[in-house]
Amino acid sequence: MVKNFLKRIQKSVVDAYDPDRDERVKSIAAQFFLGLKTQRQQFSLEKQIARFDVTNSDIRKATKLAFRQLLQNIWKDGVVSEKEKETVQWVVRALELSDKDALALQREYAVEQFRTSLAHAMDDGVLSDDEYLHLEHVASVVGSTASRIAREYFESEGESFIRAMFLSATESGELTREEWQTLVQTSMRFGFSERELSRLVQSPAKQFVEHVLADAKADAILTDEEREQIESLLEMLSLDDDFCTYVRRQMNEFVMLCNISQGRLPTLDVPKSFEIRSGEIVHAYAGADLVVTKVHKSGPVQVVHQGALLLLDSRAVFQSATHAQSVNLRKIIGLGGDARQINFQLNGKPVWTLRLHRSNPWFLLIFRKAVELANQTATRTSDMATSRHIPRDVRQRVWQRYGGQCADCGARDYLEFDHIIPVAKGGSNMDSNIQLLCRRCNLKKSDHI
């Protein structure tokens, strides 16, 4: 360590007192290179050195510089022939370079050529057999292989390259099994197994699945084909169990949401504690407290009844030990609330409140749609679906514009394409009227419209 430190001190002192050294060494190297070209086998390093009054350090630096010039000329076309390989070995001997220095310089040029060739080869996101053979040729010049160079010299860049390759392959918003296998084969050629490939692209792969899922939800319907496509991606990309569970839950919830919005409400068995009329259909059931406001001379008084609510196709039935109430859905003139509390009002009556014992994001949606169907005010889904359909190219541009993030909070999950001005209020399907929102922000927006 002390010896190396002294060498660095010596070099800095020499450079400070000999500012013309670099130019002098370049001049000597140019003479060496010219001698190699013109004298060929008659070239003598000893005779060349005799012409100059320089140090051994200058000579060593000049020989390296001359060898660099030779390598630069040889690598111009990206291919090194057998004859050129022989020339390289002859020049190494003629310049009396050490095996270590010669190999280091050749590797330096080979790696740089490998970088350039790889960048050109992957312009289209696919590494063809011919392109791979060329990379193998470049690596073989220094006694290596394409996969070894990728491993040894591109450990950090190689991982970034694999991710970039995945992003290029999924840029169109699709990834077939054949395209994935092409990525696998390319990765394996660079020494990365399929398992390593999956690990390296976990993050962009999850974002890609989010994109595909958001695309699938954009037309307010999740087809069997779309569900199969997403399931295939989860399996093919070997995504972790938690993420797969999250995606499948999203799909199930979205199908539920679509069914509700289209008036296809769930059908449940009749709870044992309830009796219903013949032909009635049970859509929802939940434990709840009914809060009834009674007006007395002394002022309004709230009475709370603990029980359960049964939502049927024509009425809502509340039942408890202290109170029973049946409400015709057609008589409800106001309905609102959230996942924990539902407020409704009958004509000429004060607002009643239902406090659900457990948070249920679907209950209010089902309740509201049941009231619409009972009053025959539900919008025909076929017309709405057509008018809400966002063209694929628009969705692609909007996704890129927001970088796969919610426009309001920056979330990267539960993403949905949203009409800034709702279709029902004249909003179009143009880029300027479409944004990317997570479900949470989308619901908040809906509450304020």
N, C-alpha and C positions, 0 to 999 in steps of 0.2 A: 504493500500500500504506500509506504514511504517512497519507494523507488518510482512508482507511477506518479506520485505527487511531484517529485523532483523533475521527472520528464516533462510534465505539463508546465512547470515553472520555466524550464529550459526552453521549451518551445515558444512560450509567450515572449521570453526575452529575445530569442532569435528573430521572431516575427517583428518585434518592435524595432530592432536595430537593422533589419534587413527587409524593408518594405517592398523591394523589387523582386523578392524571391519567387512569388507566384508567377510573374511574367517570365522570369528566367527559366523556371521549370517548364512552363508551357512551351517556350521556344525550344528547349532541349527535347521535349516529348515530340514536338512536330518534326524535328530532325530525325529522331528515332523512327517515327512512323514513315517518313519519306524514305529512309534507308531500307526499311523492310519492304516497301513497295518496289523500289528500283533495284536493290541489290539482291533481294530474295535469298537464295541459299548462301550467297557470299556475304550476307550481313554478319558483321562482327560487333558485338556490344563493346568489347574491349577497345576496338579501334574507334568506335563512336565516342566512348568516354574520354579517350585520349585527346579529343578535339576541344574538350571543355575543362575549365579549371573550376570544378564544383565539388561539393561534399558527397559522401556516400548517401546521405539522407536525400539530397537533391536527385541523385541518380535513381534511387528506389522510387521516389515519388514520380519522376518522369517516366519510368518504365510502366508504372501502373496507369498513368495518364495515356500513354501510347496504346496500351492494351485496351483501355476503355474505348479509344477511338476505333480500334479494330472491331470490337464487339458491337459498337453502334452501327458500323457499316454492315456487318454481317446480319444483324437483326432487323435491318430496314424493311425487308419484305416479310418478316414474321416467320421465316422458315430457314433452318440451318441445314444445309446439305452435308453429306458425308465428307465431301471434299473440303467444305468450309470447317468441319470439325477437325480435320487433319491439319488445316492451316492454323487453327487456334492452338493446337498442341505444339506445332512447330514454333509459333510465336512465343508461347510460354517458355520453351527451351531457349529460344534466341534471346529473349529479354531477361533470361535467368530469373524468372519469377518463381517464388516458392509455390508449392502445391496449394498451400493454405490461401495465399493471396489470390492465386489464379481461380480457385474454386469459389471464393467469396465474391469476386467480381463477376464471374459467370452466373452465379446464382442471383446476384443483384439484377442483372439484365434479364435473366430468364423470368424472375418473379414480376418484374415490371411489364415484360411482354405478356406474361400470363394474365396480369390485371387487365391490360388493354384488350387482349383477345377475348377474355371472359366478358368484359363489358359489351363488346360488339356482338358476341355470340348471343347474349341474353337480351338484346334490344327488343325481340319479339316475345320474351318470356319463356322461350323454349330452347333447350340445348339439343341440337340435332346430332346425329352420329358423326357427321363430317366435322362439325365444330368441336365435338369432344375429342376426336382423333387429333385435331390440330393442337388442342390443349395438352394432350398426351405427348405429342411431338415436342412441344415447347419444354415440358417437364423432363423429357428423356435426354435433352441436350446436357442437362446437369445431373444425369443419372438418377432422376426421381420420377414420380408419377403425378398425375393431376390431383388425385385424392390426397397424396402426401403433401403436395404444395399447399392445397387448400387447408389441410390440417395444421401444417407446421407454420405457414406464413400468413394465414388469414383466419386465425382463431377468432378474433373479434370481428374483423370485416366479413368473414365467412358467415357468421351467424346473422349479421345484418343483411348480407346478400341473400341468404335463404329466405328471410322475412320479406325482403323486397321482391323476390321471385314469387312468393305467395301473393303479395298484394297485386303484382302485375297480372297473375293468373286469375284473380277474382275481381279485377277492375270492372268487368262487364256486369257484375252482380250475379254471376252464375259460376258454378264449379261442378263439372261432371266427374264421374268416377274415372273416366279416361284421362281427364286433365290432372286429377290428383295423382294418378299412377305415373304420369309424365314427371310431375314434381318429385315423386318418390324416387324414380329412376335417376333423375338429375342429381338429387341430393346424395344418393348412394354412390354415384360416380365421384362425388367430392368427399366421400368418406363418412357421410351422415346416414344413419339407419332411419327407417320409417318412424321408429319410436322417437328418435332424436329430432326428426323433422317435426313431428306432432308437438313435441315439447317446445321447440323453438318458435312455432307459430301459434301457440296457445292464445296469446292476446289478440293478434289480428284475426285469428280464426273466430274467436268469440264475437268480435265486432262484425265480422262478415255474416255470422248466423243472425245477429241482431238485425242486420240490414235485410237479409232474406225474409226474416219474420215480419219486419215492418212493411216490406213490399207485399207480402202475402195478406196482411191485414188491411191494406190500403183500399181494397174494393169491398170491404165490409163482409167478406166471406172467406172462410178457410176451407179450400177444397181438399178432398182425399189426396189428390196428387201433390198439393203443396205440403200437406202434413207428411207424406211419404218422403218428399224431397228433404224436408228439415230433419226428419229422423235419420235419413241416409247421411246427411252431413254430420250429425252428432256422432254417429258410429264411425264414419270414415275418418274424421278428424281426431278421433279418440279424445274428445273433450271430457273434462272431469265430471264426476257424478253430480256434484252440487249444481253445476251450470246446466247439465242435461235435465235435472229435476226442475230447475227454474224455467227452462224453455218449454218443457212439456206442460208445466202448470200454466204458463202464459197461453199456450195453444188451447188448453181445455177451457180456461177462463174466457178466451176470446170467442170460442165456439158458443159458450153459454151466453155471452153478451150479444152475439149475432142472433142467436135464436130468440132472445128476449126482444131485441129491437125489431125483429121481423114478426113478432107476435106468436112465436112458437114457445109458449111458456112450459116449464117443467110440469110433469104430472107425478104426484106423490101418493103414497098410500094414506088412508085415513088414520090419524092417530087414535089410539084406543079410547081416549077420554072424550072424543067428539062423536057426535052423530050428525050426519048430513043427509040431505034429501036425495032421492033417487036421481041419477043423471048428473049430479054436481061433480065438478072436478077440483081436486086439491092442487093448488099451484105452489104454496109456500106455507111453512109452519115455523114458529119461533116462540121461545119463552119471552114474555114481555110484561111490563107494568103499564097499565092504562091510567093516565092522569086526566081526570075529569074536573073541569072548573065549573063550580056551581055558584050562582049569584044569589046571595042573601041580602037582607036589608042592611046588615052590618058590613057588607062588601063581599067580593069574590073569595071563595074558599076552594082550594085544590084537594081532591080526594084521590088517593093512589090505591089501585087494585093490582095485586100481584097474580099473574096468571099466564096465559098463552094466547097467541093469535093464530087463527087459521084463515088463510087467504084462498077463497074459492073463485070460480070463474064469474060469479054474479054478486057475491057478497063477501064481507069480511066478518069473521066471528071471533069475538073475544070471550074467553071463559076463565073464571077464577072462582074461588070459594066465596067471594063477597059480591061478585057482579058478573052478569052475563049480558053481552051486547051483540046484536046482529045488525050490520050496516049494509044497505043496498049500495053497491059500487056506483050506480047511476046517480045517487043522491050526494056523492062527494063533489064539492065544488072547488076545493083547494087541497093540494097535497105537496109536501116538501119534507126536507130533512137530510139525513146522512146515514152512514152505516150503523149508527148507534141509536138514533132517535128519528121518529117519523111523526110529522104533524099533519093532521087532516081536519077538514071542516065540512060540516053538513050545512045545507041551506037553512039559514035562520038560527043556527046553533053556534056556540063558542068553539074555539079551536080545541081539539082533543090531541093529546100527545101519547105516543107509544114509545117507551124506553125499552129497547131490546136488551135482553140479559147478556147476549154475546154480539160482538160486532159482526155484521152481515152486510157486505157490500152489494149483495144481489137483491135483498128484500125490497128496498125502496124501488129499484128498477122494475122488478116483477109487479109490485103493487101499482106503480104508475101505468105500466103497460096494460094491466088487467082493467084499470079504470078506463083507459082509452078504448080498449076493445069493447067493454060493456057499454060505453057511450057511442061506439062506432066512429071514433075520431082518430083512430090509428091510421098513419100514412101508409099507403101501399108501398111495400118494400121494393118491388121491381122498378118503379119509377125513381125512387130515392137512390137505389144502388147504381142505376145508370147515370144519374146526374152527379153522383159523388165520385165516380170512377176517375182516378188520377192516372194519366198515361205514364207508362214505364219510364220514358225518357225524362219526363218532368220529375218523377220520384228520384231518378238517378242524380239529376242536377241539384235537387234540393238536399239530398243526403250529402253530396260533396260540399255544398255551400255551408252547411252546419257542421261538417266534419264528424258526422255520426253522433252528435250531442244534442240534448234538449236545448232549444232556443232560449228558454227561460232560466233553467237552473244548471245546465251543463251535464245532466245525468246521461249515462250511456246505456241504461237498461229501460225496459218497458217502453220502448220508443214507438211513436205512431205519427203518421203523416196527418196534418191537421189543416183544415181550411180556415184561414185567418178571418175572413168574412164567411159565415156559414152558407152552404148551398141554399138552404131554405130562405135566406135573406138576400139571395142574388149573387153570392160569391161564385167565382169562376174556378176552373182547374188550371189556371196559368201559374207559372213559377212564382210570380209576385204575390199570389194569394195562398201559397202553400208553405207551411213551416213544419219543422220537426219538433214534437213535444213528447215528453215522457207522459205516461198515463196520469201521474199525479197532477202535473201542470195542466194537462188537457181537461181533467175533471174540474179543476179550479176554474179554468176558463169557462167551461160549460155552465158552472153555477152562476157566473156573472153575466151570462148572455140572456 
